[in-house]
């Protein structure tokens, strides 16, 4: 298995309260560990115009599975913090870091 840092971009089409942002960060916190923190990456970046980026770590056998898993994690966290699917649109995930024993 390889640890990937995946960035999932998106756009909120609703206003995001600070409490909702904090709740989303808490839901995703377990996926933001030493690798991404050591690289100085913020877990969630929310811009004024509603765009955002989530950076999290996932263990997967390859890049494709890592990106798929990351999008699933973000989508679930959004739902669990009260955002409907039409409230936040997710973009194409990108690998922004890799940690492998190979």
MDAnalysis code that builds the backbone (N, CA, C; Angstrom):
import MDAnalysis as mda
import numpy as np

u = mda.Universe.empty(306, n_residues=102, atom_resindex=np.repeat(np.arange(102), 3), trajectory=True)
u.add_TopologyAttr("name", ["N", "CA", "C"] * 102)
u.add_TopologyAttr("resid", np.arange(1, 103))
u.add_TopologyAttr("resname", ["UNK", "UNK", "UNK", "UNK", "UNK", "UNK", "UNK", "UNK", "UNK", "UNK", "UNK", "UNK", "UNK", "UNK", "UNK", "UNK", "UNK", "UNK", "UNK", "UNK", "UNK", "UNK", "UNK", "UNK", "UNK", "UNK", "UNK", "UNK", "UNK", "UNK", "UNK", "UNK", "UNK", "UNK", "UNK", "UNK", "UNK", "UNK", "UNK", "UNK", "UNK", "UNK", "UNK", "UNK", "UNK", "UNK", "UNK", "UNK", "UNK", "UNK", "UNK", "UNK", "UNK", "UNK", "UNK", "UNK", "UNK", "UNK", "UNK", "UNK", "UNK", "UNK", "UNK", "UNK", "UNK", "UNK", "UNK", "UNK", "UNK", "UNK", "UNK", "UNK", "UNK", "UNK", "UNK", "UNK", "UNK", "UNK", "UNK", "UNK", "UNK", "UNK", "UNK", "UNK", "UNK", "UNK", "UNK", "UNK", "UNK", "UNK", "UNK", "UNK", "UNK", "UNK", "UNK", "UNK", "UNK", "UNK", "UNK", "UNK", "UNK", "UNK"])
u.atoms.positions = np.array([
    [0.841, -1.186, 0.000],
    [0.000, 0.000, 0.000],
    [0.885, 1.249, 0.000],
    [0.357, 2.252, -0.608],
    [1.031, 3.536, -0.685],
    [0.127, 4.588, -0.065],
    [0.727, 5.552, 0.619],
    [-0.033, 6.668, 1.166],
    [0.025, 7.813, 0.169],
    [-1.152, 8.282, -0.224],
    [-1.268, 9.385, -1.168],
    [-1.876, 10.590, -0.468],
    [-1.383, 11.774, -0.772],
    [-2.065, 13.003, -0.386],
    [-2.859, 13.407, -1.623],
    [-4.173, 13.506, -1.447],
    [-5.068, 13.823, -2.549],
    [-5.728, 15.170, -2.273],
    [-5.759, 16.018, -3.274],
    [-6.475, 17.278, -3.179],
    [-7.775, 17.145, -3.964],
    [-8.885, 17.395, -3.273],
    [-10.207, 17.356, -3.905],
    [-10.740, 18.784, -3.934],
    [-10.847, 19.372, -5.126],
    [-11.394, 20.726, -5.227],
    [-12.915, 20.681, -5.280],
    [-13.529, 21.810, -4.994],
    [-14.979, 21.877, -5.084],
    [-15.470, 23.295, -5.003],
    [-16.780, 23.422, -5.120],
    [-17.417, 24.725, -5.038],
    [-18.694, 24.607, -4.223],
    [-18.789, 25.439, -3.204],
    [-20.034, 25.545, -2.451],
    [-20.937, 26.516, -3.184],
    [-22.197, 26.154, -3.330],
    [-23.164, 27.071, -3.946],
    [-24.121, 27.620, -2.896],
    [-23.800, 27.367, -1.636],
    [-24.533, 27.911, -0.491],
    [-23.513, 28.575, 0.429],
    [-23.989, 29.448, 1.301],
    [-23.100, 30.054, 2.284],
    [-22.658, 28.989, 3.283],
    [-21.409, 29.101, 3.714],
    [-20.852, 28.136, 4.654],
    [-20.559, 28.850, 5.966],
    [-21.289, 28.474, 6.997],
    [-21.065, 29.058, 8.318],
    [-19.762, 28.515, 8.895],
    [-19.147, 29.295, 9.768],
    [-17.908, 28.857, 10.401],
    [-18.110, 27.551, 11.152],
    [-19.281, 27.378, 11.758],
    [-19.548, 26.129, 12.487],
    [-19.607, 24.936, 11.533],
    [-20.171, 25.138, 10.356],
    [-20.219, 24.062, 9.362],
    [-18.824, 23.737, 8.844],
    [-18.020, 24.761, 8.643],
    [-16.642, 24.552, 8.199],
    [-15.866, 23.776, 9.253],
    [-16.016, 24.148, 10.508],
    [-15.325, 23.457, 11.601],
    [-15.792, 22.008, 11.711],
    [-17.086, 21.769, 11.545],
    [-17.616, 20.403, 11.606],
    [-17.055, 19.552, 10.471],
    [-16.943, 20.121, 9.282],
    [-16.381, 19.401, 8.147],
    [-14.915, 19.058, 8.405],
    [-14.173, 19.999, 8.945],
    [-12.762, 19.738, 9.257],
    [-12.622, 18.635, 10.302],
    [-13.506, 18.619, 11.295],
    [-13.461, 17.555, 12.314],
    [-13.739, 16.191, 11.689],
    [-14.694, 16.126, 10.770],
    [-15.027, 14.852, 10.104],
    [-13.840, 14.312, 9.307],
    [-13.066, 15.206, 8.721],
    [-11.967, 14.792, 7.854],
    [-10.622, 14.705, 8.570],
    [-10.568, 15.114, 9.821],
    [-9.296, 15.248, 10.543],
    [-8.474, 13.962, 10.585],
    [-9.110, 12.818, 10.660],
    [-8.345, 11.565, 10.737],
    [-7.619, 11.245, 9.437],
    [-7.983, 11.914, 8.362],
    [-7.340, 11.693, 7.067],
    [-6.261, 12.738, 6.789],
    [-5.904, 13.513, 7.785],
    [-4.900, 14.577, 7.633],
    [-3.854, 14.333, 8.708],
    [-2.834, 13.598, 8.353],
    [-1.841, 13.190, 9.354],
    [-0.457, 13.708, 8.996],
    [0.551, 13.047, 9.480],
    [1.924, 13.536, 9.427],
    [2.400, 13.943, 8.036],
    [2.112, 13.139, 7.026],
    [2.633, 13.454, 5.688],
    [2.149, 14.812, 5.203],
    [0.851, 15.039, 5.223],
    [0.336, 16.317, 4.735],
    [0.655, 17.463, 5.687],
    [0.645, 17.203, 6.975],
    [0.983, 18.257, 7.940],
    [2.446, 18.665, 7.811],
    [3.338, 17.690, 7.613],
    [4.760, 18.000, 7.449],
    [5.020, 18.814, 6.183],
    [4.181, 18.645, 5.196],
    [4.310, 19.413, 3.960],
    [3.664, 20.789, 4.088],
    [3.060, 21.071, 5.246],
    [2.444, 22.370, 5.474],
    [1.118, 22.556, 4.755],
    [0.442, 21.465, 4.458],
    [-0.828, 21.544, 3.735],
    [-1.987, 21.693, 4.709],
    [-2.867, 22.630, 4.444],
    [-4.077, 22.786, 5.242],
    [-5.078, 21.721, 4.831],
    [-5.828, 21.222, 5.789],
    [-6.845, 20.223, 5.508],
    [-7.932, 20.783, 4.596],
    [-8.420, 21.971, 4.927],
    [-9.496, 22.595, 4.152],
    [-9.145, 24.045, 3.899],
    [-9.200, 24.431, 2.639],
    [-9.033, 25.826, 2.263],
    [-10.340, 26.273, 1.633],
    [-10.942, 27.294, 2.218],
    [-12.201, 27.829, 1.711],
    [-11.958, 29.255, 1.247],
    [-12.206, 29.519, -0.017],
    [-11.992, 30.839, -0.604],
    [-13.269, 31.668, -0.554],
    [-13.126, 32.986, -0.685],
    [-14.262, 33.908, -0.606],
    [-15.362, 33.609, -1.610],
    [-15.009, 33.182, -2.792],
    [-16.013, 32.953, -3.830],
    [-16.685, 31.584, -3.742],
    [-16.428, 30.848, -2.663],
    [-17.094, 29.569, -2.446],
    [-16.322, 28.357, -2.917],
    [-15.204, 28.577, -3.601],
    [-14.399, 27.427, -4.001],
    [-13.625, 26.919, -2.790],
    [-13.308, 25.645, -2.814],
    [-12.570, 25.060, -1.701],
    [-11.669, 23.933, -2.192],
    [-10.721, 23.567, -1.346],
    [-9.851, 22.415, -1.585],
    [-9.731, 21.651, -0.289],
    [-9.868, 20.347, -0.395],
    [-9.663, 19.459, 0.749],
    [-8.440, 18.613, 0.429],
    [-7.501, 18.558, 1.355],
    [-6.300, 17.747, 1.183],
    [-6.296, 16.683, 2.254],
    [-6.304, 15.424, 1.819],
    [-6.291, 14.350, 2.805],
    [-5.447, 13.189, 2.334],
    [-5.106, 12.351, 3.283],
    [-4.277, 11.188, 2.995],
    [-5.138, 9.943, 2.927],
    [-4.822, 9.116, 1.955],
    [-5.484, 7.826, 1.852],
    [-4.444, 6.770, 1.500],
    [-4.653, 5.584, 2.021],
    [-3.813, 4.446, 1.667],
    [-4.527, 3.674, 0.579],
    [-3.816, 3.399, -0.498],
    [-4.419, 2.698, -1.626],
    [-3.323, 2.004, -2.430],
    [-3.721, 1.005, -3.210],
    [-2.727, 0.303, -4.026],
    [-2.236, 1.117, -5.224],
    [-3.059, 2.088, -5.677],
    [-2.651, 2.890, -6.829],
    [-3.349, 4.253, -6.796],
    [-2.943, 5.094, -7.708],
    [-3.447, 6.470, -7.779],
    [-4.956, 6.512, -8.009],
    [-5.444, 5.695, -8.925],
    [-6.866, 5.677, -9.243],
    [-7.707, 5.381, -8.003],
    [-7.358, 4.338, -7.288],
    [-8.105, 3.967, -6.079],
    [-7.996, 5.046, -5.006],
    [-6.835, 5.681, -4.905],
    [-6.643, 6.747, -3.916],
    [-7.557, 7.924, -4.212],
    [-7.620, 8.327, -5.477],
    [-8.472, 9.455, -5.859],
    [-9.949, 9.126, -5.637],
    [-10.344, 7.921, -5.999],
    [-11.732, 7.486, -5.811],
    [-12.114, 7.503, -4.333],
    [-11.239, 6.960, -3.503],
    [-11.497, 6.901, -2.066],
    [-11.566, 8.308, -1.465],
    [-10.696, 9.189, -1.908],
    [-10.685, 10.557, -1.384],
    [-11.997, 11.275, -1.690],
    [-12.490, 11.133, -2.903],
    [-13.756, 11.775, -3.274],
    [-14.894, 11.207, -2.439],
    [-14.892, 9.892, -2.219],
    [-15.923, 9.267, -1.382],
    [-15.877, 9.818, 0.041],
    [-14.675, 9.961, 0.588],
    [-14.534, 10.492, 1.952],
    [-15.052, 11.922, 2.056],
    [-14.710, 12.750, 1.087],
    [-15.158, 14.141, 1.111],
    [-16.674, 14.217, 0.949],
    [-17.214, 13.453, 0.008],
    [-18.666, 13.460, -0.212],
    [-19.413, 13.010, 1.048],
    [-18.924, 11.972, 1.698],
    [-19.559, 11.490, 2.929],
    [-19.469, 12.532, 4.038],
    [-18.311, 13.151, 4.188],
    [-18.143, 14.176, 5.224],
    [-19.073, 15.363, 4.980],
    [-19.232, 15.741, 3.732],
    [-20.157, 16.840, 3.405],
    [-21.586, 16.468, 3.797],
    [-22.008, 15.255, 3.432],
    [-23.360, 14.805, 3.792],
    [-23.547, 14.778, 5.305],
    [-22.562, 14.237, 6.005],
    [-22.666, 14.081, 7.459],
    [-22.618, 15.407, 8.202],
    [-22.155, 16.452, 7.557],
    [-22.147, 17.774, 8.195],
    [-23.299, 18.643, 7.715],
    [-24.245, 18.032, 6.991],
    [-25.472, 18.734, 6.651],
    [-25.545, 19.355, 5.279],
    [-24.562, 19.119, 4.431],
    [-24.601, 19.666, 3.079],
    [-25.254, 18.652, 2.142],
    [-26.247, 19.103, 1.391],
    [-26.868, 18.256, 0.375],
    [-25.932, 18.178, -0.829],
    [-26.132, 17.173, -1.662],
    [-25.272, 16.986, -2.831],
    [-25.243, 18.229, -3.721],
    [-26.375, 18.908, -3.859],
    [-26.438, 20.091, -4.712],
    [-25.873, 21.347, -4.042],
    [-25.447, 21.251, -2.780],
    [-24.853, 22.383, -2.064],
    [-23.366, 22.557, -2.351],
    [-22.708, 21.459, -2.723],
    [-21.264, 21.493, -2.946],
    [-20.914, 20.542, -4.082],
    [-20.331, 21.099, -5.124],
    [-19.933, 20.285, -6.269],
    [-18.444, 19.981, -6.168],
    [-18.097, 18.712, -6.342],
    [-16.698, 18.298, -6.256],
    [-16.081, 18.233, -7.642],
    [-14.822, 18.642, -7.705],
    [-14.081, 18.604, -8.960],
    [-13.233, 17.351, -9.052],
    [-12.344, 17.344, -10.013],
    [-11.463, 16.206, -10.256],
    [-10.332, 16.195, -9.226],
    [-10.165, 15.075, -8.516],
    [-9.101, 14.996, -7.512],
    [-7.717, 14.894, -8.162],
    [-6.702, 15.319, -7.431],
    [-5.333, 15.267, -7.915],
    [-4.410, 14.745, -6.819],
    [-3.430, 13.975, -7.215],
    [-2.406, 13.503, -6.280],
    [-1.448, 14.658, -6.049],
    [-1.262, 15.046, -4.784],
    [-0.333, 16.128, -4.479],
    [0.820, 15.661, -3.599],
    [0.850, 14.366, -3.296],
    [1.952, 13.805, -2.532],
    [1.857, 12.296, -2.490],
    [3.027, 11.640, -2.393],
    [3.078, 10.189, -2.321],
    [4.145, 9.808, -1.316],
    [3.822, 8.839, -0.458],
    [4.785, 8.286, 0.484],
    [4.735, 6.774, 0.332],
    [5.824, 6.203, -0.175],
    [5.838, 4.773, -0.453],
    [7.137, 4.165, 0.038],
    [7.070, 2.896, 0.391],
    [8.266, 2.172, 0.826],
    [9.029, 1.573, -0.349],
    [8.546, 1.830, -1.564],
    [9.195, 1.255, -2.751],
    [10.512, 1.893, -3.035],
])
